[in-house]
């Protein structure tokens, strides 16, 4: 446990709150990591009823999964991963240096469709 006794409390900081334990969910990007984290978040919310971490942060695909989690829409995140981005529109097999994942399709087509 960190010791905050040396801090002056003249700036309105609640020192007791600083010493309380906090929970963060940190999500990485990357295709397989993001697919896994979406399932883990859905399980946390639906099976363990864990809905109130202090911080949820993610990068790339993990950021999208984090958004579904904090919006209580993990079921929609699952649908996107299982139905929308498993086909040839999103994953394209090309040469070793060709575009293999069409991020433009994900952002321009999938996320915009979901906004409407």
N, C-alpha and C positions, 0 to 999 in steps of 0.2 A: 504494500500500500504506500502510495506517495505521501510525503509529509508536506503539508501546505502551511504549517504553523508559522513559518518565517515570512509569509506574505502579509503585507499590511492590508487591512480591509477598509481603506479610506476611499476606494473607488467604486463601492457598491457591489463588489463581487461577493456572491454567497459562497463562502469557503466550504460550508458543509455540503452544498450541492456538488462542488468540484470533486469531493472525495467519494461520492456515491458511484457505484458501478453503473456503467453504461453498456449498451449492446449495439453493435454495428453489424450490418450485413454488407460485405464488400464483394462485388462481382466483377470478374475479369471479362474481357472480350474474347473473341475467337469462336469459331463455329461450334466445335464440340463442347467447349467449356460453357458457352452460352446456352446451348441446348440442354445441357445437364443442369445449369443453374435455374433455368425456367422450371424444370420439373421439381427441383429442390424447393424453390420458392412456393410453388403450388402446393407441395406437400406440407410445408411449414404452415401455410394459411389454412388449408382445408382439413388436414388430418390432425394437426397439433394446435390449431386455432391460435397460432402465433402471429399477431397482427400489429404489434406496437413496438418495434425496435426504435432506438433513439436516432439511428442514422442508417440510411440505405443509400449506397453509392455504387456506381458501376461504370465501366467503360465499354464503348462499342456495343455489341449485342447485350452485354450485361446491363448497360444503361436502359435499354428498351425493356428488359426483363424487370428491372427495378421499378420502372414506371408502371408496368402492369401490376406489380406487387403493391405499391403504395396506393394505387387507384382501386384496389380490391377487384382486379380484373384478371387474375392469373388464369382463369378458364379461357379468356380470349387470347392470352399469350400462348397457352398450350395449342389452341386452334391454329394460330399463325405458324408455330413451329411444326405442327403435324400435318397441316393441309396446304398452307400457302407457300412455304418455302422448301418443300421437299421435291418439287418437280423440276423439269428442265428449264422453266422460265428463270429460276433463281440459280440453280447449279448447272453450269455448262462445262462439259469435259472438253478441254482444248489442249494444245501443246503445252510443254513445260513452262512457257512464259506467257501464255495466253490468259485472258480473263476467265477465271473459273467460277467466281461468285459474282452475280450481278447485283451489287448494292443499290444501283440506281433503280432497279425494279422494286427492291424492298422498300426504299424510301418513297419513290414517286408513285408507285402503284398501290402497294399494300397499306402503308401508313396513311396515305391520302384517302384511300377508300374507307379506312376505319374512322377518319375524321367526319365523314359525311353521314 
